[in-house]
Amino acid sequence: MHQEGGIVLGTVGDNSNKGVGKFFEGVMTSGVPASAADNAVQANIVAGHYSGN
């Protein structure tokens, strides 16, 4: 049997459907982004008025 791993993006770690929280977006990347890419992401977060609450 050939098995491969998986990535689950969510708000709780117990695999239940009773979790409370907010999930906006998720992404998996590899490598190291350029500083310009990091700055663009940060500027986008600021422009969206994200408060983390």
PyMOL commands that set and color helices and strands:
alter all, ss='L'
color gray80, all
select helices_A, chain A and resi 35-47
alter helices_A, ss='H'
color red, helices_A
deselect
rebuild
show_as cartoon
